[in-house]
Amino acid sequence: MPGLSPALRLLQAPLGCRVLPKVYISGKPARTPTSPAEQAIGISVLFTSFLAPAGWVLHHLDHYKKGSGA
């Protein structure tokens, strides 16, 4: 199957070796710790960003079940 060899070379190209930079992980505490207010704001933003779309879908579930009417 001579037609498959170019396709196989294309699939094997991304698997080649790549040089990745070192990741510097520090075991030290943060220079400026986050305040409880910053933590509360961050948690509420994450909570809202995940639950608001789900709440929207659940609130309009009956509308979605009826369909577009076409």
Distance bins in CASP14 RR format, pairs under 12 A and 6 or more apart:
PFRMAT RR
TARGET T0000
AUTHOR 0000-0000-0000
RMODE 2
METHOD distances of the structure
MODEL  1
1 7 0 0 0 0 1 0 0 0 0 0 0
1 8 0 0 0 0 1 0 0 0 0 0 0
2 8 0 0 0 0 0 1 0 0 0 0 0
3 9 0 0 0 0 0 1 0 0 0 0 0
3 10 0 0 0 0 0 1 0 0 0 0 0
4 10 0 0 0 0 0 1 0 0 0 0 0
4 11 0 0 0 0 0 1 0 0 0 0 0
4 12 0 0 0 0 0 1 0 0 0 0 0
5 11 0 0 0 0 0 1 0 0 0 0 0
5 12 0 0 0 0 0 1 0 0 0 0 0
6 12 0 0 0 0 0 1 0 0 0 0 0
6 13 0 0 0 0 0 1 0 0 0 0 0
7 13 0 0 0 0 0 1 0 0 0 0 0
8 15 0 0 0 0 0 1 0 0 0 0 0
9 15 0 0 0 0 0 1 0 0 0 0 0
9 16 0 0 0 0 0 1 0 0 0 0 0
30 38 0 0 0 0 0 1 0 0 0 0 0
32 38 0 0 0 0 0 1 0 0 0 0 0
33 39 0 0 0 0 1 0 0 0 0 0 0
34 40 0 0 0 0 1 0 0 0 0 0 0
34 41 0 0 0 0 1 0 0 0 0 0 0
34 42 0 0 0 0 1 0 0 0 0 0 0
34 43 0 0 0 0 0 1 0 0 0 0 0
35 41 0 0 0 0 1 0 0 0 0 0 0
35 42 0 0 0 0 0 1 0 0 0 0 0
36 42 0 0 0 0 0 1 0 0 0 0 0
36 43 0 0 0 0 0 1 0 0 0 0 0
37 43 0 0 0 0 0 1 0 0 0 0 0
37 44 0 0 0 0 0 1 0 0 0 0 0
38 44 0 0 0 0 0 1 0 0 0 0 0
38 45 0 0 0 0 0 1 0 0 0 0 0
39 45 0 0 0 0 0 1 0 0 0 0 0
39 46 0 0 0 0 0 1 0 0 0 0 0
40 46 0 0 0 0 0 1 0 0 0 0 0
40 47 0 0 0 0 0 1 0 0 0 0 0
41 47 0 0 0 0 0 1 0 0 0 0 0
41 48 0 0 0 0 0 1 0 0 0 0 0
42 48 0 0 0 0 1 0 0 0 0 0 0
42 49 0 0 0 0 1 0 0 0 0 0 0
43 49 0 0 0 0 0 1 0 0 0 0 0
43 50 0 0 0 0 0 1 0 0 0 0 0
43 51 0 0 0 0 0 1 0 0 0 0 0
44 50 0 0 0 0 0 1 0 0 0 0 0
44 51 0 0 0 0 0 1 0 0 0 0 0
44 52 0 0 0 0 0 1 0 0 0 0 0
45 51 0 0 0 0 0 1 0 0 0 0 0
45 52 0 0 0 0 0 1 0 0 0 0 0
46 52 0 0 0 0 0 1 0 0 0 0 0
47 54 0 0 0 0 0 1 0 0 0 0 0
48 54 0 0 0 0 0 1 0 0 0 0 0
48 55 0 0 0 0 0 1 0 0 0 0 0
48 56 0 0 0 0 0 1 0 0 0 0 0
49 55 0 0 0 0 0 1 0 0 0 0 0
50 56 0 0 0 0 0 1 0 0 0 0 0
51 57 0 0 0 0 0 1 0 0 0 0 0
51 58 0 0 0 0 1 0 0 0 0 0 0
51 59 0 0 0 0 0 1 0 0 0 0 0
52 58 0 0 0 0 0 1 0 0 0 0 0
52 59 0 0 0 0 0 1 0 0 0 0 0
53 59 0 0 0 0 0 1 0 0 0 0 0
53 60 0 0 0 0 0 1 0 0 0 0 0
54 60 0 0 0 0 0 1 0 0 0 0 0
54 61 0 0 0 0 0 1 0 0 0 0 0
55 61 0 0 0 0 1 0 0 0 0 0 0
56 63 0 0 0 0 0 1 0 0 0 0 0
56 64 0 0 0 0 0 1 0 0 0 0 0
57 63 0 0 0 0 0 1 0 0 0 0 0
57 64 1 0 0 1 0 0 0 0 0 0 0
57 65 0 0 0 0 0 1 0 0 0 0 0
58 64 0 0 0 0 1 0 0 0 0 0 0
58 65 0 0 0 0 0 1 0 0 0 0 0
60 66 0 0 0 0 0 1 0 0 0 0 0
60 67 0 0 0 0 0 1 0 0 0 0 0
61 67 0 0 0 0 0 1 0 0 0 0 0
63 69 0 0 0 0 0 1 0 0 0 0 0
END
